[in-house]
Amino acid sequence: MPNMQATKTPMPEQAPKVRCHNFEEVAEGYTEEMAKQEAQRCLNCKNKPCVSGCPVGVHIPDFIAYVAQGEYEKAFEEIKLTNSLPAVCGRVCPQENQCESKCVRGIKGEPVGIGRLERFVADWHMKHGKDAATKMSFNGHKIAVIGAGPAGLTCAGDLAAKGYEVTVFEALHVAGGVLMYGIPQFRLPKEIVQKEIDALKAKGVTINTDMVIGKVLEIDELFKMGFEAIFIGTGAGLPNFMNIPGEDLVGTYSANEFLTRVNLMKAYKPEYDTPILDVKRVIVVGGGNVAMDSARTALRLGAEEVHVVYRRAEEQMPARKEEVHHAKEEGVIFDFLTSPVQIFGDENGRVSEVECTKMELGEPDASGRRRPVEIPGSNFKMSADCVVMAIGNSPNPMIRSTTEGLEANRKGCIVVNEATMETTRKGVYAAGDAVSGAATVILAMGGGKAAAKSIDAYIQNKNR
C-alpha cells in the first residue's frame, strides 16, 4: 500500500542560527527509515509523468521503487543509467519546477521528494557501495571536451561509456566548473563533487586542467591532434555589471569573483591566503540563486547585516523558493522594488554607501514579467562596505573569437542546431550555459547528454 501522507517527509536541517556561522551542509539528508517512508508515497504511475520533467530522463518511479524495498544499490544503478552526477543533482536541481512539478501527488498535497531521494541514494552509494572497474576498452576514436562543468562532465561520461577516448580540457586548476567555484560548500560540498569526478576518471576520462582553449590551444589545433569531434561546454563565466558609477571601488565584486574566492580558494578557512576584506554590511544586487548564494555566504564570512536588493517584486524572483526561505531564516534582509544607481567610496577608495531608487512595476517586458520603472524622487542611501553584483553572466568570447566558422548570437551564446547540438562548425558541438546563457546545472547536463548522443552518431556515420 502506498503511503498517502499528504506532505513530504521532512528533511533534517541545521538550525538557522547555527548554520549561518558555518559552512557545513544545511540539509543533513534522510535516514534509511525516512527515505523508505518518502519512497512509499510514490504511486508508480503508469504514464510516469515525472520522467517527462527530468532533462536527463532519470527513471524516477523505478529507482524510487527500489528505495521503498531497501534496495539502495539497485536504486543507484537505475539512476546512473541516465544521470552521471546524482549526488549533485539531488542537491541543486530545481526539482520543484521539473520532475516534482509533474508528480500527481502534488495535485492534492506535496509531490514526492524526488530530489531528496536521489540525494539519499547517491550518498548511500558513496558510503556503502562498491564501484566495479567500469573503464571501457577504447573504440579507437578520440573526442575532446572543452570545459569540466556539468555539461562537459556529462558529455564526457556518456561518450566514455560508449568506448570513446575522451580528453577534457579545463581552464581552471580543478575540474567541476560552477559546481566547484560557484555553488557554496553549505549547499554542495566539494568533496561530493570530487567523488563524482573521480568516478568519471575511473571510466577512463582524462582531465587536463590549466588548459585555456582559445589561448593555450585552439579548436583547429585540437583537430590536428587527432580529435574527431569537439564538444564545447565552457559555461557562462563572464560577469555582467550595471555600469553605474562606483563599480570599480574596492569592495565591489562580481558574484563570480566573490564566490570563487570563497568556494575554490577557501577564503572562509583561516589557513588559506585568499583575501576578502573584513566586511560587516553587505549589499547583494540580484534575485537569482547566485544572489542567494552570495548573501548567505556573506553571513557565514561574518557580515553583521546582509541586504538583497532586487528591482522587481518577491514573486518575480527567479531564485528557488527553498533558497529564499533559507536566506530569510538565516537573517538576510530583502529590499524588493529597489535598484542601485551609484556606489560611493571613502577616502581610501573603498565602498562606503550605495544610493538606490525605489521601483514600481510597469508593463510586461520581453520575458513576460512586468518591467520595473523608477519612481522619480525616491532615491535614498544605504551604508555598506561590500557590494556583490549578482545580475547574471555571459559566455566568455575567447573560443568563438579564435575559431573560424563558429557563430554566436547577439548575446554571445554559441549558435547550435537544437536537434543535434552541432554548432555552425562541422564536428564541433556545444551545450550548457555557453549556448543558453546562465541556466541550471541539470539543463546543462541534459544538453551535454544530447550532444554526446549526436557526437556518437556523427562518428559512426563518418566511419561507415
N, C-alpha and C positions, 0 to 999 in steps of 0.2 A: 504493500500500500504506500502511495506517495505521502510525503509529509505535507499537509495542507496548511502549514503555518503561513500566514499572510505576509510576514516580514522576513527579511534576510536574517540569518544567524549573525549576531553582532561580531565584528572583528575587534579583538582586544587592541588597545592603543595605549601609548604613554599618556599620562595626564598632561594637559596643555601647559601648566605652569612648570612642569618638569622638562618636557621635551623642547621648549623654546630656548633652553640653555644648553642643549647638547646636540650633537649631530648623529645620534643613534636613530635607527629607523622608527618612524612614528607608529605605523601599523605593525603589530607583533605577529600576525599570522594566525591561522586556525590550528587548533589541536586536531588530532585524528577524529575525536568524537564530534567536534564542531563541523569538520569537513563532511563527515558522513551525514550529519543532520541536514546540512545545507544541500548536499547532493541528492538527498531523498525528496527535496522539493521539486526536482525536475520531473516533468510529466512524460519525458521521452516522446515528444510529439511525432506523429507520423511524417509530417512535412518538414520538420526540423527548421523552423523559421529563423532561429538564432544563427544558424550557419550562414545564411544569406547576409547577415550583418557583419560577418568577420572578413576583413580584407585579405586574410591568408587562408580562409576556408578551413579552420580547425573543426574537426568532427566533434562538436561540443557535446551533444547528448551521449555519444559513445564513451568519451573519456569520463564524463560525469557518472555514467552507469558503473564504470569500474571503481570510481571513488566510493560510491554507495556500497559496493561489495567489499571494500577494503583492499582492492587490487591496485595499489598505487603505482607500482612499476608498469603495469599494463596501461594505466591511465597516461603515464608519462610517454610511453611508446606511441600511444594513439595521438597525443598532441604533437609529438616530434615528426609525425608523418607529413605535417604541413607547416609547422612553426619551429624554426631553428633557435628561437630565443624566448622560450616560455617563461622563464623566471623574470625576464624584463617585461614582457607583455602583461603578465599577471599583476605587475606593479604600476605601470604607467599608461596602459591603454585606456582610452576614454570609453570603457565598455558601455557606459550609460547611453552613449549616442550610437553604439554599434550593435554588438550581439545582444546585449541585455535589453535594448530598445525593442527588439523583435520578440522577446520572450512572452509567451501568453500568460505567464503568472503575473506579469506586470499590469494586466488589464484590471484585475480586482485587488491588487496589492503590489508588493515589490517583486521585481523579477528575480530569478535565481542569481546568486552571486557568482557569476561565471568567472570573472577576473580573480576573485578571492580563491576559488577552487583551482584555477590554473596556477596561481602562485603557490598554493599548498602542495600541489603535485610536483612542481618543479623543485621546490625546497626539499620535499621529502626525498626526491631522487638524489639531490646533491648530498644529502646526509646518509642515505642508506643504499642507494642504487650503485650498481657496478657497470661502468661503461665497457662494453666489449670492444675489442680492437675493430674500429669501423673504417680504418683507412682503406680506400678503394684502390684497385690497380688502375693505373692511368690508361686512358684510351688513345693516347698519342696526340691529343690536341691541347694546346695551351691557350688560356684565357687570362687577360689582365683585368683586374678590378681596381678602379681608382676611388679611394675613399673607404675607410673601415668603419663607417657608421652603420645604422640599421639597414639601409638599402644595400650597401656593398657587402656586408656580412651575410645577409640573407641570400643574395645572388651567388656569392662565393660558396656558401654551404650547399645550395641546391645543385650547382654545377659540379662540385666535388663529389656529391653523391652519385652523379652520373658518370664519374670517371675522368672528368677533365682535370688537367693540371692547372690549378688556379693560383695566381700570384696577386696579392692585394698590395697596393701602394698607398700608404697613409702619410699625410703631410706632417702630422704631429708625432711626438715621440712615443705615444702609446696608441693602441687601437681602441676603437669604441665610438669615436665621433662624439655626438651630442650626449650619448649615454655616459661618457666619461667626463666631458668638460662642461656639459650644460645642466643636466638634471642633478640636483643636490643629493648628497650622501643619505640624508634622512628620508628621501623618497626612493632612492635606488642605490643601494650600497655598491661601491665599485668592486668589491670582492665578488659579488654576484655576477657583474658584467664580465669580469676577468675569467671566471669559470666558464661562462658561455663561449668566450673567445677561445679558451684553451680546448674546449670540446671541438670547435671548428678546426683548430690546428691538428687535432688528433685524426681528423678525416683526411689530412694531407694538404690543407690550405696553407700556403706560405704567406706571411705578412711581413712586408718591408716597411719600416717606419722611417720618419725623417725624409720622405720622398715627396717633394712638391712637384707634381706633374704640371708641366707648363713652364717649369723653371729648371729643375734637375734633368728631367726628360720630357719630351713632347710626344703627342699621340703618334706622329709619324715614326718616331724612333722606336716606339713600342711595337709597331707592326714589323719594323725591320728586325727586331729581336726575336721574331718568330711567333708572336701572339696573333692568333687568327681572328679574334674578336675582342672588343674592349667595352667594358661597362663603366659608366661614369656615375658615381654616387657621392658626389662631393658636398652635398647639403647646401644650406644657405647660411654661410658663416660671416657674411658682410653686414655689419650692423647698420641700422637706419637711425638717423638723428632728426631732430625737429628743425635744425638750422635756426635756432634762436640765439640771441646774444648770451654769452657766458658758458656755452657748452665746452669751451676749451679750458675752463678753470680747473685747477687741481681739486679733486674730489668729485668730478663728474665722470661717470663711467658709462660705457655701453653695458647692457646686461651680459653680453658675451664676455667682455673682459672681467667684469665683476665675478661672474660665476666660474669662469675658467681659473682665475686666481685662487678661488676657494676650493673648487672641486678637483681640478687637475694638479694645481700647485700647492694644495693643502695649507692655505692661509689660516685655517682655523686651528692648526696644530702649532704650538709654540716652537717646536724644534725645526720647523721649515722657515726658510728666509724668503717669504713672499709678502712684501709689504702691502697692506691696505691701511690707509690712515685710520687712526683711532676715532671712529665716528660715533656720535651719540644721537643725532637727529637725521634720519634718512628719508628722502622722498623718492619713491619709485614711480616712474611715469609709464602707464600702460595698464591693460586689463586682461592680458592673457596668462597662460600658465607660467611663462617665463617671468612675468611681473610678480606672480605669487611666489615663485621660487626665490626671486631676488629679495622680496620683502621678508620672507621667512628666514632666509639666510642672514640678512642684516640683523635680525633679532638675535640669532644664535652667535653672531660675532660680538654681541654686547651692546647694540644700539638701545638707547632708552626709549626712543619713540620712532616708530616707522609709519609713514603715510603712503598709501597707494593713491595716486592722483590719476583719475580716469575721466576722459572728456564726455563719455556717454553715461547712461543710467545703469544701475546694477544689473537689471535683467538683460542688458545687451552685452555684458561681459563675455568674452569667448572662453575664459578660464573654466576649468571643470568646477562644478559646484562643490565637490568634495574638497578641492584645494582652497576655494574661497572660504568654506566653512572652517577648515583647519586654520587658515590665516586669522580669521576673526577670533577663534578660540584662543589663539596664541597672543592676541593683543594688537594685531595690525589694525591701523585706523584707515578707513576708506573715505576718500573725498571724491564723490561722484559729480558729474557735470562740472568738472573743473579742468582747466588746461593751463600749463605753464606758458608764459610769454617772455620771460627773461630770468637769467640766473645772475646773481650778484656775488662779488667776492670781497674778501677783506684786504688789508694792506699787503698781505703775503701772497695774494693771488689764489686763495683758497675759497671754496664755496662758503657763503655766509647766510644767504637767504634766496628765496625764489618768489618771483612775482607771478601770480596766477590770475586768471579771469574765470568768472562763472559762465556756464554754458546753458543753453536750452535746446530742446530737440525740435528741429525743423522738418522739412520734407525728406522722404527716403532718398538715400544715395544709391550708387550702383550695386552695393551689397544688399540692398533691401532694408537696411536699418535707417532709422531717422537720423538725418545729418545734424551733428551738434553745431549750434550757431552761438557766437559770442554775444553776451549781454553787455551792451555799452555801459561804461561807468561802474562795472562790478569788480574791478581789479583790487587785489589785496596781496599782502606779502606773508610768507611763511618762513620762519627761520629754519636753516638746515646746514649741515656741514658735509653732506654727501647727496648726490643726485644720481640715480640709476635710470638710464633710458632703456626701457623695455618695450619698444614700439615696433618690433619686427626686424627681420633680416632679409637680405637679398643674396642670391648666388654670387660667389666670387667669380669675377670675369676672367681669371687667369687662363683657364683651359680653353675657353671659347675664343679668347683673343689671340691664342697661339696655335689654333688648329684651323686650317683651311677647310671650308665647306661645312663647318659646324654652326648652324644658325641658332639664334636666340630671339625671344620676343622683346617687346619694349621694356619689360621688367627685368630683363637679363636672364630669364629662365630658358634653359635649353629646349628647343622645339623637337618633339618626338611624334612618331606615329602612335597614337594611343592604343591601337590594336596590337602592336608588336614592341613598343618602347624603343624602336630604332630611331636614331637621330637622322639628320639630313646628310650625314657622312656614313657611307656604306660600311657595315661591320662594326659600327660604334653605337652602343645602346646607352640609355640613361634612365634614371628614375629617382624618386625621392624628392627632397626639397630643391635639388638642382633643377628639377623640371617643374614642380608645382609651386615653388616658393615655400616658405616656412609652413609646415603642417605637422602631422602627428607621426610618432615612431611607427605605429602599425601600418599607416598608409605608405610610408617609405618602404617597409618590409614587403607589403603587397606589390609595390612597383618592382622591387628587386626580384621577387619570385616570378612575376610575369616576364621580366627581362631575361631571366635565366632560361625559362621555357623557350623564348624566342631565339636566344643565342644557340641553344641546343638544336633547334630546328634549322637554323641558318647553317651551322657547321655540318649537320647531316646532309642537307641538300647540296651544299657546296662540294662535298666529297663523294657524291654519288657517281 
